[in-house]
Structure formats: structure tokens, C-alpha cells
Amino acid sequence: MRWSFYVLILGIVIMSSCSGKREEDKASIAAKDYYEMLIAGQYDKFVASSINTDNIPKEYREQLVTNVKQFVAVQKNERGGIREVRIVNSSYNKKKDSADVLLVLSYKDRVNEEIVVPMIKKNGKWMMR
């Protein structure tokens, strides 16, 4: 009887530790997803994934989208475009509910570029800063 109780408790502990992702993992996945939107040409969604872009004037938002399009065009011209995005590492700041996510952008010409994407949680959603 006592043995089955300990097995049950151990099972509950294991299930609870595996059920939720750590915050830094959630931030990493969000950052990767946003850069995959960029690769897919979803420029409006990429811009919208930055913090407070919903509060800016329409003209300024359109300019941000244009800047992102130009960035992608330059990358395609110089390196063939981004082929893949990989998560390398992340660090989570519990006090500020923020994270820094290290991604590697792999280009079609086989060049890899490491970037740090600062992330912050707003209303339960991870956004780029």
C-alpha cells in the first residue's frame, strides 16, 4: 500500500514537471516562429510581433513593413535568403518577465548568422522588444 502511494506521488511530480514548458522555452519558440514568418513573407505579422506596434500610427507601421521587406530583399540578393532559423540558447529574467533568445539564421549560401532577439511577455504573450 505504501509503495503504491509513493509511485503515485512520483508519477504526479513527473507529470507536473513535464506538462509545462519553461518560460525561456516559450520565448525561444515565439522568437523562432516570428523569424519563420519573416522567411514566409508575412511581413505584417512579423511587425505585429514587436511590442507596442499596435499603438503606432498607420503610416509609421507601413514604413516598418517596408523596411522589413527591404531587409529580406537585400538578404535574398546577397545571400540567397534565409533558409532556416534555429534556436541556440535563451536566458530568462523572471523579475522583468523578459528573455534574450539566441537564434542562428542559416542562409542559402551556407553563411550562418547569430542574432539575439530580446523578448518580453505582454498579456501572457511573448513579443519582440
C-alpha positions in Angstrom: 0.0 0.0 0.0 2.7 2.4 1.0 4.7 1.6 -2.1 1.8 2.3 -4.5 1.3 5.7 -2.7 4.9 6.7 -3.4 4.6 5.6 -7.0 1.5 7.7 -7.4 3.3 10.8 -5.9 6.3 10.2 -8.1 4.0 10.0 -11.2 2.3 13.3 -10.2 5.6 15.0 -9.8 6.9 13.8 -13.1 3.7 14.7 -14.9 3.7 18.2 -13.5 7.3 18.9 -14.3 6.8 17.7 -17.9 3.5 19.3 -18.6 4.5 23.0 -18.8 7.3 24.5 -20.8 9.8 26.8 -19.1 9.2 30.5 -19.9 12.6 30.7 -21.7 11.5 27.8 -24.0 8.2 29.6 -24.7 10.1 32.8 -25.5 12.5 30.9 -27.8 9.7 29.2 -29.7 7.9 32.5 -30.2 11.1 34.2 -31.5 11.8 31.4 -33.9 8.1 31.5 -35.1 8.4 35.2 -35.7 11.5 34.8 -37.9 9.9 32.0 -39.7 7.0 34.5 -40.5 9.7 36.7 -42.0 11.0 33.9 -44.2 7.4 33.1 -45.3 6.9 36.8 -46.4 4.4 37.5 -43.6 5.8 41.0 -43.0 2.7 42.5 -41.4 2.7 39.6 -38.8 6.4 40.0 -38.2 6.0 43.7 -37.5 2.9 43.0 -35.3 5.0 40.6 -33.2 7.0 43.5 -31.9 5.9 45.1 -28.6 3.6 48.2 -28.9 3.3 48.2 -32.7 -0.5 48.1 -32.3 -0.4 51.7 -30.9 1.6 53.4 -33.6 0.2 55.5 -36.5 -0.7 53.6 -39.6 1.9 55.4 -41.8 4.7 54.5 -39.4 3.6 50.9 -39.3 3.6 50.8 -43.1 7.1 52.2 -43.0 8.2 49.4 -40.7 6.7 46.8 -43.0 8.5 48.4 -46.0 11.8 48.3 -44.0 11.3 44.6 -43.3 10.6 43.9 -46.9 13.8 45.8 -47.9 15.8 43.8 -45.4 14.5 40.5 -46.8 15.2 41.6 -50.4 18.8 42.6 -49.5 19.3 39.2 -47.8 17.9 37.4 -50.8 20.1 39.4 -53.2 23.3 39.0 -51.1 22.9 35.5 -49.6 20.0 33.8 -51.4 17.7 34.5 -48.5 17.3 32.8 -45.1 17.0 29.1 -45.4 16.4 28.1 -41.7 16.1 29.5 -38.2 17.5 27.6 -35.2 17.2 28.2 -31.5 20.6 28.1 -29.8 20.0 29.3 -26.3 18.0 31.7 -24.2 18.1 33.4 -20.8 15.0 34.3 -18.8 14.7 37.3 -16.4 11.9 36.4 -14.0 11.8 39.9 -12.4 11.2 41.6 -15.8 9.3 38.7 -17.4 11.7 39.0 -20.3 14.2 36.8 -22.2 17.1 37.1 -24.6 16.9 34.4 -27.3 19.9 33.4 -29.3 19.0 32.3 -32.8 21.0 31.2 -35.8 19.9 32.4 -39.2 21.2 30.0 -41.9 21.4 31.5 -45.3 21.2 29.7 -48.6 24.8 30.5 -49.3 25.7 28.5 -46.2 26.5 31.5 -44.1 25.2 31.4 -40.5 24.5 34.5 -38.5 23.9 34.5 -34.8 21.4 37.1 -33.5 20.0 37.9 -30.1 16.2 38.6 -30.0 15.1 40.4 -26.9 11.6 39.2 -25.9 9.1 40.5 -23.3 5.9 39.0 -22.1 2.8 41.2 -22.6 -0.6 40.0 -21.6 0.6 36.4 -21.5 2.1 36.5 -25.0 5.8 36.7 -25.9 6.7 39.7 -28.1 9.9 41.0 -29.6 11.2 44.2 -28.0 
